[in-house]
Amino acid sequence: MFKFVLIVGLAWSAAFTARAEQIDPARIIDATTGDWDGDGHEDLALLVAPADDASDDQIGIYLYLRDSDHELLRLSLTAPDKIWGSTNANGVFGQEPSLKAIGKSSIAIHSQNSAIGRDRWDQTLTVAYRNNQFVVAGYTYNHYDTLDPKAAGSCDYNALTGKLQKDGKDVKAEPRVLPIADWNDETGQSICGQ
């Protein structure tokens, strides 16, 4: 009897885990393809809106690598609640996030607030596949105040080399290997001294 209960419990657990990884196609808000791991096969990146009961402005990143043996996409990374933005088709224009492949193996994730309030900003998070993991390769952040032209700034950080430019001037910084799963907006703004 104990063995039966254990098997049923494991089956339920496996079913629940598999279900937790499923994505409702209606929640996909952007996608791009590229060869993230450099194996000559097209991979996939998705931006996915949160589930109905979750916060409507924290978007997840799902990264898939192609299985070289079977030519099938396999989920490599799930990073929920990583990008801020509006996912409502009837929402405010100027707050939509986007995703695009850049270079041979990097992904640029753009988010913005160019519509609401006096504090406007845009940021681009660059993700790359290095040493068998997805890491933050770069972070660019620009901001301005619609009522105070002097309250503006920019920051461009290459995490792989440590090169940092703030408001057009080179600033000393260290390179960092930061997995995308550990990233949040506060991390980027602390690098930029915001």
C-alpha positions in Angstrom: 0.0 0.0 0.0 2.8 2.4 0.9 4.5 1.7 -2.5 1.2 2.5 -4.3 0.7 5.8 -2.4 4.3 6.8 -3.1 4.0 6.1 -6.8 0.7 8.0 -7.0 2.3 10.9 -5.1 5.2 11.0 -7.5 2.9 10.9 -10.5 0.9 13.8 -9.1 4.1 15.8 -8.4 5.4 15.2 -11.9 2.1 16.2 -13.5 1.9 19.4 -11.4 5.6 20.2 -12.3 4.9 19.7 -16.0 1.8 21.8 -15.8 3.7 24.6 -14.1 6.0 24.9 -17.1 3.2 25.1 -19.7 2.7 28.5 -21.3 -0.7 29.6 -22.5 0.0 30.8 -26.1 -2.2 33.8 -25.5 0.3 35.1 -22.9 3.2 35.2 -25.4 3.9 38.9 -26.2 7.1 38.7 -28.2 9.5 36.2 -29.6 12.8 36.0 -31.5 15.1 33.3 -32.8 18.8 33.0 -33.0 21.7 30.6 -32.3 22.1 31.4 -28.6 24.5 28.5 -27.9 26.5 28.7 -31.2 25.8 25.1 -32.3 24.4 26.1 -35.7 20.8 25.5 -34.8 18.1 28.1 -34.3 17.0 28.6 -30.7 14.0 30.5 -29.3 13.4 33.3 -26.8 10.0 34.4 -25.5 8.6 37.2 -23.4 5.5 35.9 -21.6 2.9 37.8 -19.7 2.2 36.6 -16.2 -0.8 34.4 -15.4 -4.1 36.1 -14.8 -3.7 36.1 -11.0 -0.2 37.5 -11.1 1.0 41.1 -11.3 0.2 42.4 -14.8 3.4 44.3 -15.3 6.2 41.7 -14.6 7.0 39.7 -17.7 8.9 36.4 -17.8 11.7 35.3 -20.1 11.6 31.8 -21.5 14.7 30.6 -23.4 14.8 27.4 -25.5 17.8 25.6 -27.0 17.5 23.2 -29.9 18.3 19.6 -29.1 21.0 18.7 -31.6 20.0 15.0 -31.7 16.3 15.5 -32.4 16.0 19.0 -33.7 13.4 19.8 -31.1 13.3 22.9 -28.9 14.0 22.2 -25.2 13.3 24.7 -22.4 16.6 25.8 -21.1 15.7 28.7 -18.7 12.6 30.1 -17.1 13.0 33.6 -15.6 9.6 34.8 -14.4 9.0 38.4 -13.3 12.1 39.9 -15.0 10.9 42.7 -17.2 8.5 45.5 -16.5 5.9 46.5 -19.1 2.3 46.6 -20.2 0.9 43.4 -21.8 -2.6 44.7 -22.4 -3.4 45.3 -26.0 -5.7 48.1 -24.9 -3.1 49.4 -22.5 -1.0 52.6 -22.5 1.1 53.1 -25.6 4.8 53.5 -24.8 5.1 50.8 -22.1 5.3 47.7 -24.3 8.4 45.5 -23.9 10.2 43.9 -26.9 12.7 41.3 -27.7 15.1 40.9 -30.6 18.1 38.9 -31.6 21.3 40.9 -31.9 24.7 39.8 -33.2 25.2 36.1 -33.6 24.2 34.9 -30.2 22.7 37.6 -28.0 19.2 38.8 -27.1 18.2 42.4 -26.5 15.2 42.8 -24.1 13.8 46.4 -24.2 11.4 48.0 -21.8 10.3 51.5 -21.4 8.0 54.1 -19.9 7.7 56.8 -22.6 4.1 57.7 -21.9 3.1 58.2 -18.2 4.4 60.7 -15.7 7.3 63.1 -15.9 9.9 60.4 -15.3 10.5 58.7 -18.6 13.0 56.0 -19.2 14.0 53.1 -21.5 16.3 50.2 -20.8 17.8 47.4 -22.8 19.0 44.2 -21.1 21.4 42.1 -23.3 21.5 38.4 -22.6 24.1 36.0 -23.9 24.8 32.3 -23.5 28.2 31.9 -21.9 29.7 28.8 -20.2 26.5 26.8 -20.5 24.3 29.5 -18.9 22.3 32.6 -19.9 24.0 35.7 -18.4 23.5 39.4 -18.5 26.0 40.7 -21.0 25.0 44.3 -21.0 22.6 46.9 -19.6 21.7 50.3 -21.1 19.5 52.7 -19.2 18.4 56.2 -20.3 16.1 58.6 -18.4 14.8 62.1 -18.5 12.3 64.3 -16.7 9.7 66.0 -19.0 9.6 69.1 -16.8 13.3 69.4 -15.9 15.7 69.1 -18.9 18.7 68.9 -16.6 17.4 65.8 -14.8 18.5 63.3 -17.4 21.1 60.7 -17.7 22.4 57.6 -19.4 24.3 54.5 -18.5 25.8 51.8 -20.7 27.4 48.8 -19.0 29.1 45.9 -20.7 29.1 43.2 -18.0 31.5 40.9 -19.8 34.3 43.5 -20.1 33.4 45.8 -17.2 33.3 48.8 -19.5 30.8 51.4 -18.0 29.8 54.8 -19.5 27.7 57.2 -17.5 26.4 60.3 -19.2 29.0 59.8 -21.9 32.0 59.5 -19.6 34.0 56.4 -18.9 33.7 55.1 -15.3 35.8 52.4 -13.7 33.8 49.2 -13.2 34.4 45.5 -12.8 33.2 42.8 -15.1 30.5 40.6 -13.6 29.0 37.2 -14.4 25.4 37.6 -13.5 22.9 34.8 -14.5 19.7 36.2 -15.9 17.8 34.3 -13.2 19.5 36.5 -10.6 18.8 39.8 -12.4 16.4 42.5 -11.4 16.0 46.2 -12.3 17.5 47.3 -9.0 20.7 45.4 -9.9 21.1 47.4 -13.1 20.3 50.7 -11.5 22.8 50.1 -8.7 25.5 49.5 -11.3 24.5 52.8 -12.9 24.4 54.6 -9.6 20.7 55.6 -10.0 
